Amino acid sequence: MDLGIRGRWAVVCAASQGLGKGCAFALAQEGVNLVINARRAETLEAVAAELRALDASVEVRVVAGDIGDPGVQQAVLSAAPQVDILVNNNGGPPPGDFRDWSREHWIAAVDGNMLTPIALIQACVDGMATRGFGRVINITSSAVKAPIDVLGLSNGARSGLTGFVAGTARQSSLARCNVTLNNLLPGRFDTQRLRDNLQRAATQDGRDLEEFSRAQAEAIPAGRFGNPEEFGALCAFLCSQQAAYMTGQNVLLDGGAYPGTF
């Protein structure tokens, strides 16, 4: 299927690994030009080289730095002639016990996982509306739908973003101008963050990492962890011409782990 987005410009945040990288690769395969961002310049340049190798016609620009920094945000947005597609992504706050979190912990979580994506959305959507095309994808978490007790910082900050998107996506000034905003809610995907969390949990339980990881995967109805490539493929579809009638939605990708009907 031709997704009808060849030649568009996309900004993909936290694109040096994991789900962000999966989204960048899927968009590059559709002929989308990219501005990619992550903190580590060397890693980001290596990813850019991989992306350019996929399609010589695709232009890839790199802006390294913390996307939570307003200066970096401006540099990222300015690197593209225009932003047709915005993929918001950022590392989640650490797990823990809510009794140990100070006001500073909460401010950092909200800034990174709610206020930063909102600032980027605010900077992009009116231009998208003027041009008659725009796609915003926010990578959030399955914890928005099924909160995890040790991820309270993430539960709160990402749920705040979800509420903001629900209202903003339905503004007629955007929805009637072919600008959509949707959220992707990943469950357990085979990323470095998941591997680090499994290592931490296995160590705490005094169990072998491989055995522990296998048990965790088998607890998912699909019997495995997701992979960034399939996540990226769905992201690319939501950015497509064909997905123009889908906005304000939370799309859960978790291999069937969530047990509810709705």
CORWOBEL-V158886 format. One record per backbone hydrogen bond with DSSP energy under -0.5 kcal/mol. NH is the residue of the N-H (numbers start at 0). CO is the residue of the C=O. E is the energy in kcal/mol with one decimal. If there is no record, write none. Layout:
NH:CO:E + NH:CO:E
This chain:
2:0:-0.7 + 6:30:-2.8 + 7:4:-2.1 + 9:32:-2.6 + 10:84:-2.6 + 11:9:-0.5 + 11:34:-2.5 + 12:10:-0.5 + 12:86:-2.3 + 14:36:-2.7 + 19:16:-0.7 + 20:16:-1.4 + 21:17:-2.1 + 22:18:-2.1 + 23:19:-2.3 + 24:20:-2.5 + 25:21:-2.0 + 26:22:-2.3 + 27:23:-2.4 + 28:24:-2.1 + 29:25:-0.6 + 29:26:-0.9 + 30:27:-2.0 + 31:26:-2.2 + 32:7:-2.8 + 33:58:-2.8 + 34:9:-2.4 + 35:60:-2.7 + 36:11:-1.9 + 37:62:-0.7 + 40:38:-0.7 + 43:39:-2.1 + 44:40:-2.5 + 45:41:-1.7 + 46:42:-2.0 + 47:43:-2.4 + 48:44:-2.0 + 49:45:-1.7 + 50:46:-2.4 + 51:47:-2.5 + 52:48:-1.5 + 53:49:-0.8 + 53:50:-0.9 + 54:50:-0.9 + 57:54:-1.8 + 60:33:-2.9 + 62:35:-2.3 + 64:37:-2.4 + 66:64:-0.6 + 68:65:-2.4 + 69:67:-0.5 + 71:68:-0.5 + 72:68:-2.4 + 73:69:-2.2 + 74:70:-2.0 + 75:71:-2.8 + 76:72:-2.5 + 77:73:-2.3 + 78:74:-1.1 + 78:75:-0.5 + 79:76:-0.9 + 83:8:-2.2 + 83:81:-0.7 + 84:8:-1.9 + 85:134:-2.8 + 86:10:-3.1 + 87:85:-0.7 + 87:136:-2.7 + 95:149:-2.0 + 99:96:-2.5 + 100:97:-1.2 + 105:101:-1.7 + 106:102:-2.6 + 107:103:-2.3 + 108:104:-2.0 + 109:105:-2.8 + 110:106:-2.6 + 111:107:-2.3 + 112:108:-2.4 + 113:109:-1.6 + 114:109:-2.8 + 115:110:-1.9 + 117:113:-1.8 + 118:114:-2.4 + 119:115:-1.9 + 120:116:-2.5 + 121:117:-2.8 + 122:118:-1.7 + 123:119:-1.0 + 123:120:-0.9 + 124:120:-2.5 + 127:123:-1.9 + 128:124:-2.5 + 129:125:-2.2 + 130:126:-1.8 + 131:127:-1.1 + 132:127:-1.8 + 133:177:-1.9 + 134:83:-2.1 + 135:179:-2.5 + 136:85:-3.0 + 137:181:-2.3 + 138:87:-2.9 + 138:136:-0.6 + 139:137:-0.9 + 139:183:-2.7 + 141:185:-2.3 + 143:140:-1.8 + 144:141:-1.1 + 145:141:-2.5 + 150:147:-2.1 + 151:148:-0.7 + 154:150:-3.3 + 155:151:-2.4 + 156:152:-2.2 + 157:153:-2.5 + 158:154:-1.5 + 159:155:-1.8 + 160:156:-1.7 + 161:157:-2.3 + 162:158:-2.2 + 163:159:-1.9 + 164:160:-2.7 + 165:161:-2.2 + 166:162:-1.4 + 167:163:-2.6 + 168:164:-2.8 + 169:166:-0.8 + 170:167:-1.7 + 173:170:-1.8 + 174:170:-2.8 + 175:171:-1.7 + 176:173:-1.8 + 177:174:-0.9 + 178:173:-1.8 + 179:133:-2.3 + 179:177:-0.5 + 181:135:-2.5 + 182:248:-3.0 + 183:137:-2.7 + 184:182:-0.5 + 184:250:-3.4 + 185:183:-0.8 + 186:252:-2.9 + 188:186:-0.8 + 189:225:-3.1 + 190:188:-2.0 + 194:190:-2.4 + 195:191:-2.6 + 196:192:-2.3 + 197:193:-2.8 + 198:194:-2.3 + 199:195:-2.3 + 200:196:-2.5 + 201:197:-2.9 + 202:198:-2.2 + 203:199:-2.1 + 204:200:-2.0 + 205:201:-0.7 + 205:202:-0.7 + 206:201:-2.7 + 211:207:-2.7 + 212:208:-2.9 + 213:209:-2.2 + 214:210:-2.0 + 215:211:-2.1 + 216:212:-2.3 + 217:213:-2.3 + 218:214:-1.0 + 219:216:-1.4 + 221:254:-1.3 + 222:219:-2.6 + 225:187:-2.6 + 229:226:-0.7 + 230:226:-1.5 + 231:227:-2.6 + 232:228:-1.9 + 233:229:-1.4 + 234:230:-2.0 + 235:231:-2.7 + 236:232:-1.9 + 237:233:-2.3 + 238:234:-1.1 + 239:236:-1.8 + 240:2:-2.5 + 243:240:-1.4 + 245:242:-1.8 + 246:244:-0.6 + 247:180:-3.3 + 250:182:-3.0 + 250:248:-0.6 + 251:249:-0.7 + 252:184:-2.5 + 253:251:-0.5 + 256:253:-1.3
